[in-house]
């Protein structure tokens, strides 16, 4: 940089001391919040920016937009709601201002009057003398329709959104109640009659031993008959 440019820069810098008036200092102090990263571009300088950011967060949390289209629709709903609040606040402020302007005239004309009379007179003056109320009403209707259209479209998109596939879980309810499968060999063994042991079969088929009979039989034929039948005779004389 040449000596001439350096001298010129020092001279120009010496002339600037920043804002000196209270209004200028106030504007300068608000630059960081007005143009900061947390400042919404949709709020006026006299509006509460944190309230708008809270509204924005609540809508995003409720609708959880996915993709740019849903995001734009949610943003449109937020702006419509914010502008509706602005219109409602302006209507309230306009009626309050008109009531203040009419206070002296009402006092001179009626002496004593209640708040309902003040409100009615303010509405009458605003309706007869300007298009203020009609204009606000048109804005209200238009913004409400825009909000409803965006809401309907958003619901359609989210309803048609393909559901995420869920992993299949095995149904163990019926399996717990079903009987345990039996193998072929086990089934045959369960259905077959139980085989008796060889000794048990033999003992079942053999005749029971005859009880010993003690008798006195003088008849030889009777003894031979009983002996043939398997009786062991001990004859006592």
C-alpha positions as CSV (number, residue, x, y, z in Angstrom):
1,X,0.0,0.0,0.0
2,X,1.3,3.4,-0.9
3,X,2.0,6.2,1.6
4,X,-0.8,8.2,0.0
5,X,-3.4,5.4,0.4
6,X,-2.3,4.8,4.0
7,X,-2.7,8.4,4.9
8,X,-6.1,8.5,3.2
9,X,-7.3,5.5,5.2
10,X,-6.1,6.9,8.5
11,X,-7.9,10.2,7.7
12,X,-11.2,8.5,6.8
13,X,-11.0,6.2,9.8
14,X,-10.5,9.2,12.1
15,X,-13.7,10.8,10.9
16,X,-15.9,7.8,11.9
17,X,-16.7,7.4,15.5
18,X,-19.9,5.3,15.1
19,X,-23.4,6.4,16.1
20,X,-23.4,9.3,18.5
21,X,-27.1,9.9,19.1
22,X,-29.2,7.8,21.5
23,X,-31.3,6.6,18.6
24,X,-28.3,5.6,16.5
25,X,-26.7,3.8,19.4
26,X,-29.9,1.9,20.0
27,X,-30.1,0.8,16.4
28,X,-26.5,-0.2,16.4
29,X,-27.0,-2.3,19.6
30,X,-29.9,-4.1,18.1
31,X,-28.0,-5.1,14.9
32,X,-26.6,-8.2,16.5
33,X,-30.1,-9.5,17.5
34,X,-31.8,-8.2,14.3
35,X,-29.3,-9.8,11.9
36,X,-28.1,-12.6,14.2
37,X,-28.4,-16.3,13.5
38,X,-31.4,-16.6,16.0
39,X,-33.4,-13.8,14.4
40,X,-36.3,-14.9,12.3
41,X,-36.7,-13.1,8.9
42,X,-40.5,-13.1,9.3
43,X,-40.9,-11.0,12.4
44,X,-41.2,-7.2,12.5
45,X,-38.7,-5.2,14.5
46,X,-41.4,-4.5,17.1
47,X,-42.5,-8.1,17.4
48,X,-41.3,-10.7,19.9
49,X,-38.9,-12.9,18.0
50,X,-38.6,-15.6,20.7
51,X,-42.4,-16.1,20.6
52,X,-42.2,-16.7,16.8
53,X,-39.3,-19.1,17.3
54,X,-41.3,-21.0,19.9
55,X,-44.3,-21.2,17.6
56,X,-42.0,-22.5,14.9
57,X,-40.5,-25.2,17.2
58,X,-44.0,-26.3,18.3
59,X,-45.3,-26.8,14.8
60,X,-42.2,-28.7,13.7
61,X,-42.4,-30.9,16.8
62,X,-46.1,-31.6,16.2
63,X,-45.9,-32.4,12.4
64,X,-42.3,-33.7,12.1
65,X,-42.0,-32.7,8.4
66,X,-40.1,-35.1,6.2
67,X,-38.6,-33.8,3.0
68,X,-38.7,-30.3,1.4
69,X,-42.4,-30.4,0.4
70,X,-43.6,-31.1,3.9
71,X,-41.2,-28.6,5.4
72,X,-42.6,-25.8,3.1
73,X,-46.2,-26.7,4.0
74,X,-45.4,-26.6,7.7
75,X,-43.6,-23.3,7.2
76,X,-46.6,-21.9,5.4
77,X,-48.8,-22.9,8.3
78,X,-46.5,-21.2,10.7
79,X,-46.4,-17.9,8.7
80,X,-50.2,-17.9,8.3
81,X,-50.7,-18.4,12.1
82,X,-48.1,-15.7,12.9
83,X,-49.7,-13.2,10.5
84,X,-53.2,-14.0,11.8
85,X,-51.9,-13.1,15.3
86,X,-50.5,-9.9,13.9
87,X,-53.9,-9.0,12.4
88,X,-55.7,-9.8,15.6
89,X,-53.3,-7.6,17.6
90,X,-53.6,-4.8,15.1
91,X,-57.4,-5.0,15.3
92,X,-57.2,-4.7,19.1
93,X,-54.8,-1.8,19.0
94,X,-56.9,0.0,16.3
95,X,-60.0,-0.2,18.4
96,X,-58.2,0.9,21.5
97,X,-56.8,3.9,19.7
98,X,-60.2,4.8,18.3
99,X,-61.8,4.6,21.8
100,X,-59.1,7.0,23.1
101,X,-59.9,9.4,20.3
102,X,-63.6,9.2,20.9
103,X,-63.4,9.7,24.7
104,X,-63.8,13.5,24.7
105,X,-66.6,13.4,22.2
106,X,-68.5,10.7,24.1
107,X,-68.0,12.6,27.4
108,X,-69.4,15.8,25.9
109,X,-72.3,14.0,24.2
110,X,-73.4,11.6,26.8
111,X,-71.7,12.5,30.0
112,X,-71.5,9.1,31.5
113,X,-71.1,5.9,29.4
114,X,-69.9,2.4,30.0
115,X,-67.2,0.5,28.2
116,X,-69.6,-1.3,25.9
117,X,-70.6,2.1,24.5
118,X,-67.0,3.1,24.0
119,X,-66.4,-0.1,22.0
120,X,-69.5,0.3,19.9
121,X,-68.6,3.9,19.1
122,X,-65.1,2.9,18.1
123,X,-66.3,0.2,15.8
124,X,-68.8,2.6,14.2
125,X,-66.2,5.2,13.5
126,X,-63.7,2.7,12.1
127,X,-66.4,1.1,9.9
128,X,-67.9,4.3,8.7
129,X,-64.7,6.4,8.4
130,X,-62.2,3.9,7.0
131,X,-61.7,0.5,5.5
132,X,-59.6,-0.6,8.5
133,X,-61.9,-3.4,9.8
134,X,-62.9,-4.7,6.4
135,X,-59.3,-4.9,5.3
136,X,-58.3,-6.8,8.4
137,X,-61.3,-9.2,7.9
138,X,-60.2,-9.9,4.3
139,X,-56.7,-10.7,5.5
140,X,-58.0,-12.9,8.2
141,X,-60.2,-14.9,5.8
142,X,-57.4,-15.3,3.2
143,X,-54.8,-16.4,5.8
144,X,-57.2,-18.9,7.4
145,X,-57.9,-20.5,4.0
146,X,-54.2,-20.7,3.2
147,X,-53.6,-22.4,6.6
148,X,-56.4,-24.9,6.0
149,X,-55.2,-25.7,2.4
150,X,-51.6,-26.3,3.7
151,X,-52.9,-28.4,6.5
152,X,-55.0,-30.6,4.3
153,X,-52.1,-31.1,1.8
154,X,-49.7,-31.9,4.6
155,X,-52.1,-34.6,6.1
156,X,-52.5,-36.2,2.6
157,X,-48.7,-36.4,2.2
158,X,-48.1,-37.9,5.6
159,X,-51.0,-40.3,5.2
160,X,-49.7,-41.5,1.9
161,X,-46.1,-41.8,3.2
162,X,-45.0,-45.4,2.9
163,X,-44.7,-47.1,6.3
164,X,-41.3,-48.4,7.2
165,X,-41.0,-52.2,7.0
166,X,-41.1,-53.9,10.4
167,X,-39.1,-57.1,11.1
168,X,-41.3,-60.1,11.4
169,X,-41.5,-61.5,14.9
170,X,-42.3,-65.2,15.4
171,X,-45.6,-65.9,16.9
172,X,-44.9,-68.1,19.9
173,X,-48.4,-68.1,21.4
174,X,-49.7,-71.1,19.5
175,X,-46.4,-72.9,19.7
176,X,-46.5,-72.9,23.5
177,X,-50.0,-74.5,23.5
178,X,-49.3,-77.1,20.8
179,X,-48.3,-80.6,21.9
180,X,-44.7,-81.6,21.4
181,X,-44.3,-83.6,18.2
182,X,-43.5,-87.2,18.8
183,X,-41.1,-89.2,16.5
184,X,-42.3,-92.1,14.4
185,X,-40.5,-94.7,16.5
186,X,-41.8,-93.1,19.8
187,X,-45.4,-93.0,18.3
188,X,-45.2,-96.7,17.4
189,X,-43.9,-97.7,20.7
190,X,-46.7,-95.6,22.5
191,X,-49.4,-97.3,20.3
192,X,-48.1,-100.8,20.6
193,X,-49.3,-103.0,23.4
194,X,-46.8,-103.5,26.1
195,X,-45.2,-106.9,25.8
196,X,-45.2,-109.0,28.8
197,X,-41.9,-110.5,30.0
198,X,-41.3,-114.1,29.0
199,X,-41.4,-115.3,32.5
200,X,-44.7,-113.5,33.2
201,X,-46.3,-115.0,30.1
202,X,-45.1,-118.4,31.1
203,X,-46.4,-118.1,34.6
204,X,-49.8,-116.8,33.3
205,X,-50.3,-119.8,31.0
206,X,-49.1,-122.4,33.4
207,X,-51.8,-124.0,35.6
208,X,-51.8,-123.1,39.2
209,X,-50.4,-125.8,41.4
210,X,-53.0,-127.8,43.1
211,X,-53.3,-127.6,46.8
212,X,-52.3,-130.6,48.7
213,X,-55.4,-132.6,49.7
214,X,-55.2,-134.8,52.8
215,X,-58.0,-137.4,52.7
216,X,-58.7,-140.9,53.8
217,X,-59.9,-142.8,50.8
218,X,-60.3,-146.5,50.9
219,X,-61.4,-146.5,47.3
220,X,-58.5,-147.1,44.8
221,X,-60.5,-145.8,41.8
222,X,-61.0,-142.5,43.4
223,X,-57.3,-142.1,44.1
224,X,-56.4,-142.9,40.6
225,X,-58.9,-140.4,39.3
226,X,-57.6,-137.6,41.5
227,X,-54.0,-138.4,40.7
228,X,-54.8,-138.2,37.0
229,X,-56.2,-134.8,37.6
230,X,-53.0,-133.6,39.1
231,X,-53.8,-133.8,42.7
232,X,-51.1,-135.0,45.1
233,X,-52.8,-137.3,47.5
234,X,-51.5,-138.3,50.8
235,X,-53.8,-140.9,52.1
236,X,-53.8,-141.6,55.8
237,X,-54.8,-145.1,56.8
